[in-house]
């Protein structure tokens, strides 16, 4: 611990990049340069990097030709002045008290920028569970590094534009061979690998909030069709509040609702979730599909 | 006790030092509270340092920590006067909580959160590259105000798995967003127990004019009861979506099928699940509910033959 901390101090205080042998000699942390001391330095360097400290390397020129030079830049190590007012710091603390992340990531960040005054309990709390590897994906988004992973059994090379949390799930939005797609993060298989930083440009008008429809029935590749659904009086108000457009209200209180659909499977799941309270009226293909689906279940 | 590695300890000491420097010193108990550690851990961490010096030596090249007998910590650390950059986890966590809170009605009444997030995004990430949609229903704000004021409410509640609407009088404790939905935790005077209500199934919220003194027993009191039955269903791989959609007791693979065990809270829950899974799914252990899928399909088909 002591030697690693001192190595960090030495690299932070150095005004120029140094070769390994210079560091071994000038830092007074290691013995004369030999294989064992060089290994010790490599281990210490790896420890610093594992602790998230970026050590820049470059190949030397002139007298140092062929040697690797090491340096920690202030801009890589220190948090720049965020210019947050006291009110803004407090707003971030209140936000963290209202949103319970499954990890302490937000609390660790807040220690760096806010005072941590006790706050009254909030009447509303959102629980947010980051999917495994989400921070790596966001790092790729912010540094514009391509990501490589398997999805539905197919290796992908994606330009990641943004992350969206909707309906309790995280989605990565990006370009897959020029085609804009959403990837459900929990379905990403295996390890995510990052390419070079600055490897692409995201569209200037990109906004993760608009990357995917908020209606699961409209998340799909198929051409949009409009289904007409009859909903009984018991459920009419509740259903109309969340989806579709009422085109007719019957004297008994039931309604005819027009529902746009791009994902027929999601539509079927929604319709069957309404059970005895709703039937699809048209178009013919959805009506026939529903009847066939139910007939096959009945025949089991 | 698990022995911590240097990789675990180093970020912590590098976070503590500038925090103490910024305050011109702090008591160990203050450091412990802020870093969520116990006082012994903090003392051990700080006392381990005492004095580190590096060439060319002198006051600009040292890290000195003194803990006095009253537990006051003084730090000399010219190289660590500012906090470290956010790690990818910290940056993501801070932006995610901020953006999620922006989606809670009333969370940013004076606009300070939105401007704080703008400033953070300039440093951490790219604007508009992270979005969190908590989808608060229209009725949310009314419930939120009543919850904060401890107002007793009368609500109409649709129970999907009994398929009925009941009128309840409730003492609201907290609104909770989980898995993309908002829930109201409350004491129900009708059921005489603590209940969790899905907010999008609440209608006709009325103030009773009374306030309540009910004590929130915490989340543990709202864990679903043991009145659910475990059923076993064989589903085809086409229906693997069920693995993500519901909490399952167990999943095993059997040739081309998945055998899942799932807790069901009633016949209607099971009916709806089987209707959605379709004819390729079959109940292996129906938990005593019988062939609910065929019965439900037959009933729904009758609506199409009119």
Interface residues (C-beta under 8 A of the other chain):
Chain A: X1 X2 X4 X5 X6 X8 X9 X10 X12 X13 X26 X27 X28 X29 X47 X48 X50 X51 X52 X53 X76 X77 X78 X79 X80 X82 X83 X84 X85 X87 X88 X89 X90 X91 X92 X94 X95 X96 X98 X99 X101 X103 X104 X105 X106 X107 X108 X109 X110 X111 X112 X113 X116 X123 X124 X125 X126 X127 X128 X130 X134 X135 X136 X138 X139 X141 X142 X161 X162 X163 X164 X165 X166 X167 X168 X169 X184 X186 X187 X202 X206 X207 X208 X209 X211 X214 X234 X237 X238 X241 X242 X268 X269 X272 X273 X275 X276 X279 X287 X290 X291 X293 X294 X295 X296 X297 X298 X299 X300
Chain B: X6 X7 X9 X10 X11 X13 X14 X15 X18 X19 X33 X34 X35 X36 X48 X49 X52 X54 X55 X60 X61 X63 X79 X82 X83 X84 X85 X86 X87 X88 X89 X90 X91 X92 X93 X94 X96 X97 X98 X100 X101 X102 X103 X104 X106 X107 X108 X110 X112 X113 X115 X116 X119 X120 X123 X124 X125 X126 X128 X129 X130 X131 X132 X133 X134 X135 X138 X140 X144 X147 X148 X158 X163 X165 X174 X175 X176 X177 X178 X179 X180 X181 X200 X201 X203 X244 X268 X271 X272 X274 X275 X276 X278 X279 X282 X291 X293 X294 X296 X297 X298 X299 X300 X301 X303 X304
